[in-house]
Amino acid sequence: MHIYRFKLRFEDQDEFLREVEVRADQTFEDFHRVIVGDLKLDPKTLSSFFTCNDQFRKQKEICLVEMDPEPDPEQDPEEDEGKPVYVMAESRVRNFIDDPHQKLLFVYDYLNYWTFYIELLKILPADDSKEYPRISRSEGETPRELSAKPGTVPQIDQRMDMSFDEDVYDPEDLDQLEKEENIYSNLPDNSEGLEEDSF
């Protein structure tokens, strides 16, 4: 049995690098599990792998759960029609490697569309003393965008206080406001005699 060693980079962050080794007979679900496990991400968040050409143009989608294909914002919608969609748990990695430098995308969280660029580095014999899939090289921390918790924004520590002050509608304040309005209502009306075009 042989393994695939992949290099992962996250968007444009050069300091982030992971190398992942996956056995040829393992599934994309195994591949997914080792990535999100290393980065301490929610494994249930919707995500997909995409096989790509040399320019990282998407070809086949391998999604976490069976669903309608995720539209590619950079492609004509008509081009996406008829493309097969596969499920990670049923898709073995070896069946999607067509090139010795195969390129893939891993998109985590469809709402934010966090994108990892993946490239096959080497095909090696499996080492029986090691468990796969595994991270064989790790550089850089989990990107801050990915580590932000729901309801928070990176670089902002405190949540906005959306609670209401119980004393906003003080009855005494409303009484005072009504008295002030009555003062203006008792003023004489000087509008008589003004012509419409006098302004």
N, C-alpha and C positions, 0 to 999 in steps of 0.2 A: 504493500500500500504506500502511496506517496501523499505528500502534503503540499498545499499552496501557501506561500508566504506573501501576504498582502501588505502594502503600505497605505496607511490612512492619514489624510490631512483634513483639517477642518477649515472650510471656507478660505479666507485669506490670512489666517494666523500661522505664520511661518514657524513660531516656536512650538507649535503642537505637532506631535508625530507619534503614531502607534504602528507597530508591525504585528500583524496577527497571523498565526499559523492555523490553518484549517485542513483537516483530512479531506481527501477528495470525495469520500462517501458520506460526509456529514452534510447537513442541510443548512439552508440560509437561516433557519431558526436558531441553529447552534451558533452560527456566525453573528447573528443579531444579539444573542444572549451574552456572548463574550464582550461585545462592544459596550452595551448598556451596563453590564456588570462592572466593567473596568471604570466607567465614567460615573457610576452610581446614579443612573437615570432610571426613570420609571419604565419597566419592561412592557407595560400595557399601553403606553402611548403609541398612537398610530404611526407607523413608519414603513418605509419601503426601500428595497434595493432596486437599482436599475442597471442592466447591462448597457454599455455605451460603446460608441466608436472612439477613434483616437482623439476626437475633439470634444469628448464627453457629451455627445448628443445621445439622448435616451433612445433605447431600442425596446427591451423587454422589461416589464415591471414584475417584481417579486414582492408581494405585500405581506404584512403581518397577518391580516385576516382577509377573508374573501369579501370583496366589495367592488363597487364600480371603479374603473380606472381613474387615477388621479390626473386631472388635466395638466399638461405642461404649459406654463404661461408663456414660454418662448416659442411654441410651435403652433401652427395652424390647427385648430380643432379637428378639421377633416383628416389631417395626417394621423391623428391618434385613433381614429375609428378603425375597428377591426384588429387592433393590436392585442395579442393575448396577454392575460394577466395571470400570474402564478402565485401560489401561496407558499410562504417560507417553509412551513412544516413538511410540505410535500415536494420540495425542490432541492435536489442534491447539487452541491456546488459544481461538481465535475461536469454536469450536463449544461452548464452555462459558460464554460471556459472555451472560447473559440480562438483565442489569440495568446501567444506566449507573454504578451504584455497587456493582457485583458484589463480594461478599465471599467469601473463600476461607480455608481453614486449610491450613497446611503442617505436617505432623507428621513430625519427624525422630527416628529411633531408637525403634522400638516398645517397647523395654524401659523407656526413661525417659520416652517420650511428650513430648518437647520440642515446644512448640506455638508456631507463628508465626501471627499474625493479619494477613490480607492484605485490602486494600481497593483497588478500582479508583479512581484519582483522575481520570484524563483519557484521552481517545482523541485522538491527535495524528497528523498526517501523518509518515511516516517520513522521516528525513534520510539521503540517499544517502551522505553523507560519514561516517556513523557505522555501527559494527557492532553488531548486536543478537543476543542480549539483552545489556544492559549495566546497570551500577549508575550511576544518574544523581545520586544523593545518598546520602551515608553519614555517619551520626552514631553515635558510641558504638563501643566495642570489642566483639569477640566475647564474648558472655556466658560467664562463668567456668564455668557448668555444662556448656556445650558444649565448652569447651577442655580439660576434664579428660581425661587419658589413661586408657586401660583399666588397672584395677588401682590407681588413685589416687582420692582424694577431694578435692574442692576445699577449700582452706585447710589441707590436711595435706600437708607436703612429703615426709616419710619414709614408706616402706612398712614395714608390720609385719614383724619378723624372725620367720619361722615355722620357722627351722632348729632342729635338735635339738642339744643339747650332748652331745658324745661321752662325757663323764665323768658323766652322770646316774646310770648304773647302775654304781657302783664296787663291786666284790666285797667289799672290806674293810668298807664301810658295811653291806652286807647281813649279813656275819658278826656285826658288832656288834649289829644289830637282833635277830638270832636269840638271842644271849646274853641280851639284856634280856628277851625273851619267856620264856626258860627260867627266869629268876629268879622271875617271877610264877607260873609253873606249879608251882613247888615249895612255894608257900605252903599252910598247912593249910586244909582245906575246913571253914568254919564254918557251912555252910548247914544242917547237921543240927540238928534240934530247932526250926527256925523254922517257924511255921505259915504257911499260905498267905495268911491274912488279916492278917498282922502288919505289912504295909506300908500 
